[in-house]
Amino acid sequence: MLSGRGVTHRFGGIRAVNNLDFDVSEGEIVGLIGPNGAGKTTLFNLVSGAIPPTEGTIRFKGEDITGLRPDQICHRGLARTFQTTKLFTEMSGFDNVRLALVFGNPGRSFTFKQAEAEANRMMASAGMLGDRNKPVKDLPLASRRRLEIARALATNPDLLMLDEAMAGLTAAEVSRSIVLVRSLRDRGVTILMIEHVMAAIMEVCDRIIVLHNGEKLAEGTPAEVAEDPKVRSVYLGS
């Protein structure tokens, strides 16, 4: 569903991502891990169109999306969340989701009632219906993270990229997030996720890609990655 070949991005003389090849197949949950500064969020920015690659090609569902704008990529069925949530904080959670429905689905038209019903369904699926009318600025971190997922889902993605969606959450909140991620895959959404909560990523992912200094260090099942001596040395501290 998603692939990159030779993907490179330079910030001045620094190669944040260097000659990276990667693939995500339909129906997978793929984790992206690595130390701070490994290039994970830069790769998300390249895939989602926030910044263009210096070199290389990115393809989504067979189409070359290299250099397309974020809205063009979103409209093709690829959505993302952010490490620091980027919601409209003065608006209600409901209005954030409804905005994504209206502007994130150019091929669909909604009546007011249809948009309201669909937004409510998205918020219910993320466990957010009770906070429907609260201003985002009044929501706790866990609710904001779930709301950002609901807003991304409102664009009807085939592939959802989650950037540290479990960061800062309690153990109970992480458990609920794991259930949510699995339910998304069960509904046909492919997942690519950056996560530092290692227990979660080892539990939920089918496959893990490890980045270090902008390059692929290792790739495999959670068990294979956990036993890889390079990963243990560089990332897991063993």
ZAMI-346254 format. One record per residue: residue number from 1; x negated, y negated, z of N, C-alpha, C, O in turn. Coordinates in steps of 0.001 Angstrom, whole numbers. Example, Ala and Ser with C-alpha at 12.3 -4.5 7.8 and 13.67 -1.06 7.14 Angstrom:
PT;1;-13190;5690;7800;-12300;4500;7800;-13200;3300;7800;-14236;3319;8465
PT;2;-12850;2250;7080;-13670;1060;7140;-12900;-30;7870;-13409;-1138;8039
***
This chain:
PT;1;-824;1208;0;0;0;0;-858;-1258;0;-539;-2225;-692
PT;2;-1956;-1255;777;-2868;-2403;860;-4283;-1903;693;-4667;-895;1285
PT;3;-5061;-2607;-113;-6455;-2209;-297;-7326;-3428;-548;-6867;-4443;-1070
PT;4;-8579;-3310;-169;-9567;-4339;-447;-10838;-3697;-963;-11231;-2623;-508
PT;5;-11473;-4351;-1904;-12728;-3854;-2453;-13752;-4995;-2507;-13543;-6018;-3159
PT;6;-14855;-4782;-1802;-15931;-5762;-1795;-15541;-7086;-1165;-16092;-8128;-1519
PT;7;-14596;-7057;-237;-14072;-8303;320;-15136;-8975;1193;-15669;-8378;2129
PT;8;-15423;-10216;862;-16471;-10983;1546;-15968;-12399;1787;-15297;-12987;939
PT;9;-16303;-12937;2956;-16036;-14357;3199;-17184;-14955;3989;-17609;-14420;5013
PT;10;-17675;-16078;3487;-18784;-16783;4132;-18298;-18085;4743;-17545;-18834;4121
PT;11;-18734;-18345;5965;-18595;-19657;6578;-20000;-20253;6605;-20796;-19958;7496
PT;12;-20295;-21107;5602;-21666;-21579;5456;-22566;-20404;5118;-22336;-19699;4136
PT;13;-23592;-20193;5933;-24507;-19077;5679;-24127;-17815;6410;-24839;-16814;6330
PT;14;-23006;-17841;7132;-22583;-16678;7920;-21560;-15868;7143;-20562;-16409;6666
PT;15;-21806;-14573;7015;-20832;-13679;6380;-19923;-13100;7463;-20271;-12132;8141
PT;16;-18752;-13715;7608;-17811;-13244;8624;-17233;-11891;8250;-16977;-11057;9119
PT;17;-17024;-11671;6942;-16644;-10365;6401;-17579;-10096;5242;-17769;-10957;4383
PT;18;-18169;-8904;5209;-19239;-8650;4252;-19000;-7361;3479;-19153;-6261;4011
PT;19;-18617;-7520;2191;-18538;-6392;1264;-17699;-5243;1836;-18126;-4089;1859
PT;20;-16511;-5589;2288;-15668;-4626;2998;-14688;-3939;2049;-13984;-4595;1281
PT;21;-14655;-2618;2113;-13637;-1815;1433;-12690;-1253;2492;-13138;-761;3528
PT;22;-11391;-1326;2237;-10427;-787;3192;-9155;-397;2466;-8860;-909;1386
PT;23;-8399;520;3073;-7112;960;2534;-6131;1177;3685;-6508;1624;4769
PT;24;-4867;852;3425;-3770;1160;4346;-2686;1817;3513;-2182;1223;2560
PT;25;-2322;3051;3871;-1322;3791;3111;73;3538;3668;238;3202;4840
PT;26;1054;3702;2824;2442;3503;3228;2791;4410;4405;2490;5604;4390
PT;27;3428;3834;5424;3872;4600;6573;2850;4778;7670;3156;5371;8704
PT;28;1630;4275;7470;592;4405;8494;702;3311;9552;1268;2244;9310
PT;29;151;3599;10727;-214;2583;11704;-1732;2613;11792;-2313;3571;12302
PT;30;-2369;1566;11296;-3829;1495;11235;-4310;425;12203;-3831;-709;12173
PT;31;-5251;786;13053;-5838;-157;13992;-7124;-754;13450;-7868;-102;12719
PT;32;-7370;-1988;13816;-8597;-2695;13440;-9228;-3183;14732;-8684;-4060;15405
PT;33;-10384;-2611;15081;-11027;-2974;16334;-12462;-3406;16078;-13001;-3221;14987
PT;34;-13063;-3981;17099;-14438;-4435;17021;-14670;-5520;18045;-13712;-6102;18552
PT;35;-15936;-5809;18365;-16229;-6859;19343;-15747;-8220;18859;-15439;-8395;17680
PT;36;-15683;-9183;19777;-15368;-10553;19371;-16367;-11021;18317;-17571;-10802;18448
PT;37;-15856;-11664;17276;-16721;-12125;16195;-17020;-11077;15146;-17852;-11303;14268
PT;38;-16346;-9914;15222;-16620;-8837;14264;-16030;-9109;12890;-16432;-8481;11910
PT;39;-15067;-10052;12802;-14464;-10370;11512;-13023;-9938;11364;-12469;-10002;10267
PT;40;-12403;-9496;12451;-11059;-8930;12379;-10022;-9980;11965;-9290;-9782;10996
PT;41;-9961;-11078;12688;-8968;-12110;12365;-9298;-12777;11031;-8392;-13181;10302
PT;42;-10585;-12897;10707;-10942;-13418;9383;-10373;-12529;8291;-9867;-13029;7286
PT;43;-10449;-11214;8476;-9869;-10298;7486;-8363;-10500;7391;-7821;-10530;6286
PT;44;-7669;-10641;8526;-6235;-10931;8491;-5953;-12211;7720;-5005;-12267;6936
PT;45;-6763;-13235;7936;-6568;-14504;7228;-6787;-14348;5726;-6109;-14993;4926
PT;46;-7727;-13498;5345;-7973;-13254;3926;-6796;-12510;3295;-6336;-12870;2211
PT;47;-6317;-11480;3972;-5216;-10682;3422;-3943;-11510;3321;-3214;-11406;2334
PT;48;-3669;-12333;4334;-2410;-13092;4372;-2462;-14384;3577;-1451;-15076;3456
PT;49;-3640;-14724;3024;-3741;-15898;2165;-4078;-17189;2887;-4079;-18255;2270
PT;50;-4365;-17116;4186;-4705;-18339;4917;-6021;-18929;4419;-6192;-20148;4384
PT;51;-6947;-18054;4036;-8201;-18485;3416;-8504;-17541;2257;-8137;-16368;2317
PT;52;-9169;-18025;1198;-9492;-17144;67;-10813;-16424;303;-11713;-16981;932
PT;53;-10944;-15195;-192;-12242;-14532;-83;-13287;-15199;-963;-12968;-15728;-2028
PT;54;-14525;-15173;-519;-15636;-15653;-1334;-15876;-14697;-2493;-16174;-15113;-3613
PT;55;-15742;-13411;-2203;-15904;-12367;-3222;-14904;-11250;-2909;-14382;-11151;-1798
PT;56;-14655;-10419;-3914;-13847;-9227;-3710;-12405;-9389;-4139;-11963;-10467;-4535
PT;57;-11680;-8275;-4046;-10298;-8199;-4512;-9424;-7553;-3442;-9819;-6573;-2810
PT;58;-8236;-8112;-3249;-7242;-7562;-2327;-5984;-7247;-3126;-5487;-8091;-3873
PT;59;-5474;-6034;-2967;-4280;-5606;-3689;-3221;-5148;-2697;-3520;-4497;-1696
PT;60;-1964;-5507;-3000;-823;-5121;-2164;245;-4524;-3058;730;-5176;-3982
PT;61;610;-3284;-2781;1581;-2543;-3595;1176;-2559;-5073;2020;-2665;-5962
PT;62;-127;-2452;-5310;-648;-2380;-6670;-915;-3703;-7337;-1502;-3732;-8418
PT;63;-499;-4815;-6726;-659;-6133;-7331;-1857;-6855;-6724;-2063;-6819;-5511
PT;64;-2633;-7503;-7562;-3745;-8315;-7086;-3193;-9576;-6423;-2601;-10423;-7092
PT;65;-3387;-9701;-5100;-2884;-10880;-4379;-4023;-11806;-3955;-3810;-12742;-3185
PT;66;-5224;-11545;-4453;-6381;-12348;-4079;-6134;-13814;-4411;-5848;-14164;-5556
PT;67;-6249;-14662;-3398;-6136;-16110;-3628;-4721;-16647;-3672;-4539;-17854;-3832
PT;68;-3696;-15790;-3534;-2327;-16300;-3487;-2089;-17066;-2185;-2778;-16841;-1191
PT;69;-1107;-17972;-2200;-754;-18722;-998;-68;-17814;18;501;-16791;-362
PT;70;-110;-18172;1316;569;-17349;2320;2048;-17125;2048;2554;-16026;2274
PT;71;2760;-18160;1560;4189;-17976;1296;4415;-17004;147;5370;-16228;171
PT;72;3543;-17040;-862;3673;-16111;-1986;3435;-14676;-1536;4125;-13759;-1980
PT;73;2462;-14483;-659;2169;-13138;-144;3300;-12663;754;3702;-11501;684
PT;74;3816;-13551;1597;4939;-13200;2468;6141;-12770;1638;6807;-11788;1969
PT;75;6420;-13496;570;7581;-13187;-262;7425;-11864;-1008;8405;-11330;-1528
PT;76;6207;-11333;-1066;5983;-10033;-1692;6130;-8887;-691;6051;-7718;-1069
PT;77;6345;-9220;590;6616;-8177;1567;5517;-7911;2569;5460;-6830;3154
PT;78;4630;-8894;2781;3555;-8743;3762;3668;-9891;4764;3555;-11060;4395
PT;79;3891;-9548;6035;4058;-10566;7081;3021;-10333;8171;2426;-9260;8267
PT;80;2816;-11372;9000;1829;-11254;10067;2263;-12023;11308;3109;-12916;11252
PT;81;1652;-11645;12433;1717;-12452;13637;323;-13013;13895;-614;-12736;13146
PT;82;192;-13811;14972;-1058;-14515;15226;-1558;-14226;16638;-776;-13977;17556
PT;83;-2876;-14266;16784;-3505;-14030;18075;-2992;-15027;19116;-2667;-14644;20240
PT;84;-2921;-16303;18739;-2251;-17321;19542;-926;-17607;18850;-912;-18093;17719
PT;85;181;-17314;19511;1480;-17396;18844;1699;-18768;18216;1379;-19795;18814
PT;86;2245;-18772;17015;2480;-20004;16262;3983;-20139;15985;4439;-20055;14845
PT;87;4716;-20349;17052;6166;-20513;16972;6518;-21997;17024;5694;-22832;17397
PT;88;7751;-22308;16645;8262;-23672;16777;8791;-23813;18198;9922;-23427;18494
PT;89;7958;-24373;19076;8214;-24283;20512;9386;-25146;20978;9956;-24872;22034
PT;90;9760;-26172;20230;10880;-27012;20634;12218;-26419;20192;13278;-26867;20630
PT;91;12163;-25415;19328;13374;-24765;18845;13695;-23547;19701;12837;-23059;20437
PT;92;14902;-23065;19608;15275;-21830;20298;14672;-20627;19578;14268;-20712;18419
PT;93;14622;-19505;20294;14165;-18275;19655;15036;-17912;18469;14529;-17502;17425
PT;94;16341;-18059;18622;17270;-17752;17538;16961;-18580;16299;16930;-18042;15192
PT;95;16730;-19890;16465;16466;-20749;15309;15144;-20430;14646;15012;-20600;13434
PT;96;14143;-19964;15418;12888;-19515;14818;13127;-18349;13873;12593;-18314;12764
PT;97;13941;-17387;14328;14204;-16211;13501;15075;-16580;12305;14826;-16110;11194
PT;98;16088;-17410;12516;16961;-17805;11408;16178;-18568;10349;16445;-18410;9158
PT;99;15220;-19391;10756;14385;-20114;9804;13618;-19147;8903;13511;-19361;7695
PT;100;13091;-18088;9501;12365;-17085;8710;13290;-16359;7751;12901;-16044;6626
PT;101;14505;-16093;8186;15479;-15446;7297;15766;-16297;6068;15796;-15795;4945
PT;102;15975;-17583;6292;16402;-18458;5203;15257;-18740;4227;15454;-18721;3012
PT;103;14055;-19003;4765;12944;-19406;3901;11999;-18261;3557;11172;-18393;2654
PT;104;12110;-17140;4264;11212;-16021;4004;11782;-14984;3065;11126;-13982;2780
PT;105;12992;-15205;2577;13652;-14247;1689;14202;-14979;460;15415;-15156;347
PT;106;13338;-15404;-456;13807;-16218;-1585;14768;-15484;-2505;15530;-16117;-3235
PT;107;14741;-14153;-2480;15631;-13399;-3353;16993;-13116;-2745;17833;-12480;-3382
PT;108;17228;-13582;-1510;18488;-13328;-836;19126;-14649;-429;18426;-15602;-87
PT;109;20427;-14706;-464;21138;-15894;7;22043;-15481;1157;22696;-14438;1105
PT;110;22077;-16308;2196;22845;-15997;3394;23898;-17071;3625;23622;-18262;3475
PT;111;25094;-16653;3988;26036;-17597;4567;25596;-17841;6004;24758;-17111;6534
PT;112;26159;-18864;6629;25792;-19162;8011;26077;-17968;8915;25257;-17621;9765
PT;113;27242;-17336;8733;27602;-16191;9575;26685;-15003;9335;26311;-14304;10277
PT;114;26318;-14770;8069;25421;-13666;7763;24044;-13891;8399;23456;-12971;8968
PT;115;23543;-15118;8297;22236;-15440;8874;22270;-15286;10388;21313;-14797;10990
PT;116;23376;-15707;11005;23497;-15583;12457;23510;-14114;12869;22825;-13727;13815
PT;117;24284;-13300;12165;24368;-11878;12501;23026;-11181;12303;22623;-10357;13125
PT;118;22336;-11509;11218;21048;-10873;10938;19993;-11310;11954;19206;-10485;12420
PT;119;19969;-12600;12301;19018;-13091;13295;19265;-12420;14646;18321;-12044;15340
PT;120;20521;-12275;15010;20837;-11594;16264;20374;-10142;16236;19885;-9627;17241
PT;121;20524;-9484;15098;20086;-8090;14983;18575;-7990;15143;18078;-7086;15814
PT;122;17830;-8935;14518;16373;-8934;14634;15938;-9158;16076;15017;-8505;16566
PT;123;16607;-10086;16749;16238;-10372;18133;16593;-9205;19042;15858;-8908;19984
PT;124;17701;-8547;18774;18073;-7387;19570;17065;-6262;19409;16742;-5580;20381
PT;125;16563;-6059;18199;15604;-4988;17943;14293;-5225;18683;13575;-4278;19004
PT;126;13979;-6507;18956;12764;-6850;19696;13045;-7046;21186;12159;-7471;21927
PT;127;14259;-6743;21631;14611;-6911;23026;14705;-8356;23453;14439;-8681;24610
PT;128;15088;-9245;22518;15068;-10686;22768;16448;-11319;22784;16554;-12538;22917
PT;129;17499;-10538;22655;18825;-11127;22489;19238;-11949;23708;19943;-12948;23564
PT;130;18816;-11550;24890;19164;-12289;26086;18528;-13667;26155;19007;-14544;26874
PT;131;17442;-13857;25401;16753;-15153;25370;17095;-15948;24114;16382;-16882;23745
PT;132;18164;-15578;23480;18542;-16124;22174;18494;-17645;22117;17961;-18207;21160
PT;133;19038;-18313;23116;19204;-19773;23040;18178;-20548;23853;18270;-21771;23954
PT;134;17203;-19857;24434;16190;-20557;25218;15175;-21226;24302;14789;-20642;23290
PT;135;14727;-22449;24636;13619;-23042;23882;12375;-22164;24020;12099;-21631;25095
PT;136;11641;-22021;22946;10455;-21169;22963;9471;-21613;24050;8819;-20777;24677
PT;137;9364;-22921;24271;8408;-23421;25271;8709;-22908;26674;7832;-22939;27536
PT;138;9930;-22437;26923;10311;-21941;28239;10174;-20424;28362;10476;-19863;29415
PT;139;9730;-19763;27314;9623;-18303;27335;8256;-17860;27850;7259;-18529;27579
PT;140;8185;-16748;28588;6888;-16202;28995;6152;-15606;27797;6726;-15413;26725
PT;141;4860;-15320;28009;4008;-14846;26913;4565;-13593;26253;4620;-13513;25026
PT;142;4978;-12616;27050;5471;-11360;26466;6662;-11609;25557;6771;-10993;24497
PT;143;7557;-12504;25957;8730;-12816;25132;8321;-13536;23858;8890;-13292;22794
PT;144;7343;-14418;23960;6871;-15117;22759;6270;-14140;21759;6479;-14264;20552
PT;145;5530;-13178;22267;4923;-12198;21358;6008;-11361;20666;5921;-11110;19464
PT;146;7015;-10934;21408;8106;-10171;20791;8885;-11041;19808;9309;-10565;18755
PT;147;9072;-12305;20147;9789;-13206;19253;9032;-13403;17951;9641;-13466;16883
PT;148;7706;-13500;18030;6937;-13677;16801;7054;-12447;15906;7080;-12566;14681
PT;149;7122;-11277;16514;7345;-10058;15729;8720;-10097;15079;8864;-9761;13904
PT;150;9741;-10510;15850;11094;-10605;15286;11133;-11590;14128;11779;-11329;13112
PT;151;10449;-12717;14270;10432;-13701;13190;9745;-13140;11948;10206;-13359;10828
PT;152;8643;-12417;12145;7969;-11797;11001;8867;-10767;10332;8911;-10689;9104
PT;153;9589;-9970;11132;10474;-8957;10578;11627;-9575;9798;12178;-8946;8894
PT;154;11992;-10810;10146;13085;-11480;9449;12755;-11752;7987;13663;-12010;7197
PT;155;11481;-11700;7607;11104;-11871;6202;11181;-10561;5425;10843;-10512;4243
PT;156;11635;-9487;6103;11848;-8178;5466;10556;-7586;4899;10498;-7243;3718
PT;157;9516;-7463;5740;8225;-6990;5212;8175;-5479;5008;8855;-4715;5693
PT;158;7355;-5076;4052;6984;-3669;3906;5778;-3349;4772;5616;-2221;5235
PT;159;4931;-4354;4988;3737;-4190;5814;3666;-5354;6786;3797;-6512;6391
PT;160;3459;-5041;8067;3369;-6051;9109;1987;-5985;9741;1540;-4917;10160
PT;161;1309;-7133;9809;5;-7229;10442;173;-7883;11809;661;-9009;11909
PT;162;-229;-7176;12856;-88;-7643;14232;-1462;-8015;14777;-2345;-7164;14879
PT;163;-1643;-9292;15128;-2932;-9777;15625;-2865;-9896;17146;-2388;-10897;17681
PT;164;-3349;-8866;17832;-3408;-8819;19300;-2034;-9078;19925;-1889;-9923;20809
PT;165;-1053;-8349;19459;319;-8517;19960;475;-8074;21409;1484;-8389;22039
PT;166;-509;-7347;21952;-406;-6880;23337;-1346;-7610;24275;-1393;-7292;25463
PT;167;-2096;-8581;23774;-3058;-9301;24605;-2351;-10063;25719;-1358;-10750;25480
PT;168;-2870;-9937;26936;-2334;-10671;28065;-1083;-10089;28683;-507;-10689;29591
PT;169;-645;-8920;28207;575;-8320;28730;271;-7381;29901;-840;-6864;30024
PT;170;1257;-7173;30741;1126;-6199;31826;1193;-4786;31264;1542;-4586;30101
PT;171;855;-3811;32097;902;-2412;31647;2308;-2029;31197;2471;-1331;30196
PT;172;3322;-2483;31929;4705;-2159;31550;5067;-2815;30226;5743;-2206;29397
PT;173;4620;-4061;30020;4901;-4765;28764;4172;-4121;27599;4704;-4062;26490
PT;174;2956;-3635;27837;2215;-2922;26793;2970;-1656;26392;3073;-1343;25205
PT;175;3496;-929;27376;4258;291;27076;5471;-20;26208;5773;725;25275
PT;176;6171;-1119;26509;7325;-1501;25692;6885;-1898;24289;7593;-1634;23317
PT;177;5721;-2529;24181;5223;-2926;22861;4860;-1707;22024;5079;-1700;20812
PT;178;4308;-681;22656;3988;558;21942;5260;1183;21382;5285;1628;20234
PT;179;6314;1218;22192;7595;1752;21727;8108;933;20550;8626;1495;19584
PT;180;7970;-397;20619;8426;-1266;19530;7654;-989;18249;8257;-873;17183
PT;181;6321;-881;18333;5503;-629;17142;5903;696;16493;6040;779;15272
PT;182;6084;1715;17304;6487;3014;16747;7864;2944;16099;8103;3576;15070
PT;183;8762;2180;16695;10105;2068;16120;10065;1346;14776;10863;1640;13886
PT;184;9138;404;14629;9005;-299;13346;8564;661;12259;9087;632;11145
PT;185;7598;1515;12583;7145;2513;11608;8276;3472;11263;8432;3868;10108
PT;186;9059;3840;12261;10189;4738;12017;11220;4108;11085;11954;4819;10398
PT;187;11279;2765;11058;12196;2056;10172;11579;1762;8805;12183;1082;7976
PT;188;10357;2286;8575;9754;2163;7255;8760;1045;7097;8343;754;5976
PT;189;8357;394;8200;7390;-701;8122;5988;-145;8384;5747;476;9419
PT;190;5078;-367;7456;3681;3;7632;3017;-1046;8530;3327;-2233;8433
PT;191;2101;-605;9406;1510;-1494;10403;-13;-1512;10278;-652;-462;10209
PT;192;-587;-2719;10251;-2028;-2924;10424;-2183;-3823;11634;-1645;-4930;11651
PT;193;-2912;-3367;12653;-2935;-4111;13912;-4340;-4284;14463;-5136;-3346;14504
PT;194;-4622;-5513;14887;-5807;-5814;15679;-5402;-5702;17138;-4364;-6224;17543
PT;195;-6229;-5016;17930;-5869;-4899;19339;-7109;-4635;20181;-7972;-3844;19800
PT;196;-7193;-5307;21333;-8270;-5058;22293;-7820;-4162;23440;-8642;-3722;24243
PT;197;-6518;-3891;23522;-6028;-2971;24549;-6277;-1556;24025;-5461;-994;23295
PT;198;-7426;-995;24416;-7879;241;23798;-6949;1414;24074;-6753;2264;23205
PT;199;-6376;1470;25265;-5463;2577;25565;-4285;2565;24612;-3816;3620;24185
PT;200;-3802;1372;24275;-2661;1258;23367;-3046;1660;21955;-2326;2415;21302
PT;201;-4180;1159;21482;-4549;1426;20088;-4878;2901;19889;-4615;3457;18823
PT;202;-5455;3542;20912;-5759;4965;20812;-4471;5797;20822;-4419;6878;20235
PT;203;-3446;5291;21485;-2196;6042;21592;-1313;5896;20363;-659;6856;19954
PT;204;-1286;4705;19768;-272;4422;18756;-763;4593;17320;50;4803;16419
PT;205;-2080;4507;17084;-2586;4454;15700;-2827;5836;15107;-3244;6767;15796
PT;206;-2552;5944;13808;-2903;7144;13059;-4384;7141;12679;-5032;8186;12625
PT;207;-4897;5945;12421;-6276;5792;11943;-6804;4456;12446;-6043;3506;12627
PT;208;-8111;4391;12670;-8743;3179;13187;-9937;2819;12307;-10733;3678;11929
PT;209;-10043;1522;11988;-11203;969;11297;-11959;109;12300;-11369;-754;12950
PT;210;-13252;342;12426;-14087;-410;13366;-14973;-1375;12587;-15718;-969;11694
PT;211;-14883;-2659;12935;-15737;-3665;12318;-16833;-4102;13293;-16634;-4145;14507
PT;212;-17983;-4422;12726;-19092;-4979;13516;-19904;-5890;12608;-20398;-5465;11564
PT;213;-20037;-7146;13017;-20763;-8140;12200;-20205;-8233;10784;-20953;-8395;9820
PT;214;-18866;-8126;10669;-18216;-8290;9377;-18254;-7083;8470;-17767;-7150;7341
PT;215;-18819;-5979;8931;-18937;-4778;8117;-18235;-3610;8794;-18039;-3604;10009
PT;216;-17861;-2625;7991;-17221;-1433;8536;-18266;-565;9218;-19221;-106;8592
PT;217;-18067;-348;10512;-18983;476;11290;-18555;1929;11288;-19393;2829;11222
PT;218;-17256;2163;11361;-16731;3524;11413;-15263;3505;11023;-14627;2451;11004
PT;219;-14732;4685;10710;-13325;4823;10357;-12910;6261;10600;-13667;7185;10304
PT;220;-11713;6461;11135;-11229;7805;11361;-10055;7819;12306;-9491;6773;12627
PT;221;-9685;9007;12752;-8624;9127;13732;-9101;8524;15053;-10303;8335;15241
PT;222;-8182;8218;15972;-8620;7707;17276;-9647;8618;17949;-10621;8125;18517
PT;223;-9450;9926;17896;-10393;10846;18531;-11760;10783;17866;-12787;10787;18544
PT;224;-11770;10723;16520;-13042;10653;15803;-13794;9368;16121;-15007;9383;16330
PT;225;-13067;8257;16156;-13703;6967;16431;-14238;6927;17860;-15335;6420;18097
PT;226;-13473;7456;18811;-13897;7435;20203;-15172;8237;20432;-15948;7936;21339
PT;227;-15386;9266;19602;-16568;10109;19768;-17733;9682;18874;-18818;10258;18954
PT;228;-17518;8690;18036;-18588;8249;17135;-19685;7555;17948;-19399;6587;18652
PT;229;-20933;8029;17867;-21992;7429;18700;-22248;5957;18374;-22608;5188;19266
PT;230;-22072;5553;17125;-22281;4138;16770;-21242;3268;17451;-21556;2193;17962
PT;231;-19991;3743;17455;-18907;2987;18092;-19116;2933;19598;-18945;1879;20210
PT;232;-19482;4048;20195;-19703;4089;21643;-20820;3130;22036;-20745;2475;23076
PT;233;-21848;3049;21208;-22963;2163;21512;-22607;693;21368;-22930;-121;22233
PT;234;-21932;355;20259;-21694;-1048;19945;-20445;-1594;20628;-20431;-2731;21099
PT;235;-19395;-772;20678;-18100;-1315;21097;-17623;-803;22446;-17105;-1577;23251
PT;236;-17784;455;22700;-17235;1023;23923;-18238;993;25072;-17906;1409;26182
PT;237;-19459;511;24832;-20405;283;25894;-21029;1547;26465;-21373;1607;27645
PT;238;-21167;2549;25619;-21746;3812;26087;-22854;4239;25135;-23478;5280;25341
***
